[in-house]
């Protein structure tokens, strides 16, 4: 998947995975894993692990990733 998608498309993708369980505006670690495996499969290759990525994205430490926190991932990927 390309990160050259519009903000609306990225929000739609985020919401599709966030709606799988719990809060539809937050990604659990499992939801983030599903999203990355389906949309950004090369992201978890090498030394980057899901735990490290999740910890990096979950800035407020609430155990979930908001869309705003997810945008940091998009920014990182697009560089």
C-alpha positions in Angstrom: 0.0 0.0 0.0 1.2 3.4 -0.8 1.3 6.2 1.7 0.4 8.5 -1.1 -3.2 8.2 -0.2 -5.3 11.1 0.8 -5.9 11.9 4.5 -9.5 10.8 4.0 -8.4 7.4 2.6 -6.0 6.9 5.5 -8.7 7.8 8.0 -11.0 5.3 6.4 -8.3 2.6 6.6 -7.7 3.4 10.3 -11.4 3.3 11.1 -11.8 0.0 9.3 -9.4 -1.7 11.6 -10.2 0.3 14.8 -13.9 -0.8 14.5 -12.9 -4.5 14.8 -13.0 -4.4 18.7 -13.5 -1.9 21.5 -13.3 1.8 20.8 -13.9 2.6 17.1 -11.6 5.6 17.4 -8.6 3.7 18.8 -6.4 0.9 17.6 -5.6 -1.9 20.0 -2.2 -3.6 19.6 -4.0 -6.5 17.8 -5.9 -4.1 15.5 -2.6 -2.3 14.7 -1.0 -5.6 13.9 -3.8 -6.5 11.5 -3.6 -3.1 9.8 0.2 -3.2 9.3 0.1 -6.8 8.1 -2.5 -6.0 5.5 -1.5 -2.4 4.5 2.2 -2.1 5.3 3.6 -5.6 5.3 7.3 -4.5 4.9 7.1 -2.3 8.0 7.7 -5.2 10.5 10.7 -6.6 8.6 14.1 -6.5 10.2 14.6 -5.1 13.7 11.2 -3.3 14.0 8.8 -5.3 16.1 5.2 -4.8 16.8 5.9 -4.1 20.4 8.5 -1.5 19.7 6.3 0.2 17.1 3.3 0.2 19.3 5.3 1.7 22.2 6.6 4.3 19.9 3.1 5.3 18.6 1.2 5.1 21.9 2.5 8.5 23.1 0.0 8.9 25.9 0.5 5.4 27.2 -3.2 4.5 27.2 -2.6 1.1 25.6 -4.3 2.2 22.3 -3.3 4.2 19.3 -5.5 7.1 18.2 -5.6 8.4 14.7 -3.4 11.3 15.7 -0.8 8.9 17.0 -1.2 6.8 13.9 -0.4 9.8 11.7 3.1 9.7 13.2 3.5 6.3 11.7 2.4 7.6 8.3 4.8 10.4 8.5 7.6 8.0 9.4 6.8 5.7 6.5 6.6 8.5 3.9 10.1 9.8 4.7 
